[in-house]
């Protein structure tokens, strides 16, 4: 954006980011619904989504401001994003491991 500041560059950047977001937003509802039994599915999905969005999304401006104030680095909010990304990766690995074990397979045999 700094090299080619134009409306077309902005549109291409936003379109690319939306395409990346669609990759995980499309499967998120089915993945979350699959984690709960039918009797508690609605409450489990709603509570899990609401808590995670409130904690990680709602506190993001506070954490970003605090990180910049503590470090003096204007790029320090990216560390918050990296940490939340690593937590998401751990959660996905745990989900895959749980599903593999539920099928009666060992994690090595599933690959």
N, C-alpha and C positions, 0 to 999 in steps of 0.2 A: 504494500500500500504506500510506503514511503517513496519507493522508486517510481511507480506509475500511479500517482494520485488522480483517479478518475472515477466516474460513476460506474463504468464497466468493470473496473477492477474490484470495486466494492460489491457489485452484484455477483461477480464470479466467486469472490471470497465467501460471501454469505451463502451462496448456493452450495459450495463445497462443504461448508460446515453443516448445513442442513442435511446434506447427503450422508455425511458421517453420523450425524445424530439419528437419522432414520434407521441406520443399521442396528442401533441398540433399542431405540424407542419402539420399533415395530415388534420385537420379540419380548419386550419387557412384561407386558400384561400376561402373556401365556406362561412365561417363566415364573412369575410371581404366583399365579394361580396354581401352578403345578406343585408348589411347595406346601400347600395346605390341604387337609382332607376336606371333603365336600361340605360337611356340617359347619366348619369354621372358616371356610374359604373367604367369604366376603369380609368378615371382621379381620382376618389375618392379613389379607392384601391391603385393606384400607389402613389398618394400624401400621403395618410395616412401611408402606409408602409415605404416610403422613409423618411418621416419626423421622424417617431418613431425610425427607425433604425439609422438615422443620429444623433438624439439627445441622445438616450439612449445607443446605441452601439458605436457611434463615440466619445462621450465624456467619455466613461467608463475608458480608460487609464488615462485621465487627472484627473477625479474625484477620481479614486483609488489612484493615486500618491499623490494628495492633501490630501485625508483622512489619508493616512499613515504619511505624513509629519505633519499634524495637531495633530493627536492623538498619534503617535508613536506606534500604535498597527498594526502589520502586517495583522491582520484579519479584519481590518476596511473596506476594500472593500466589505466584505460580507454584511455590512449595506446598501450599495448602491443597492446590489442585492435584499435585503429584501424590501427596499422601492419601487423599481421598480416592485417587485412581488405584493406588496399590491396595487399599482396603477393599475396593470393588473387585480387584483381581483375586484377592484371597477369598472373598465371598463366592465368586464364580467357581473357584477350584473346590471349595467346600461343597457347593451344590452338586458339582459333577461327581465328586467322590461319594457323596451321599446317595445319588441316583445309581451309581455303579454298584455300591454295596447293597442297595435295595434289590437289585436284579440278581444278586448272589454271585457276582463276578469279583475277582480280585482286581484292584486298579491296574495292574500290569496287563492282565488278560483283556481288559476293555480296549486297549489301544491297539 
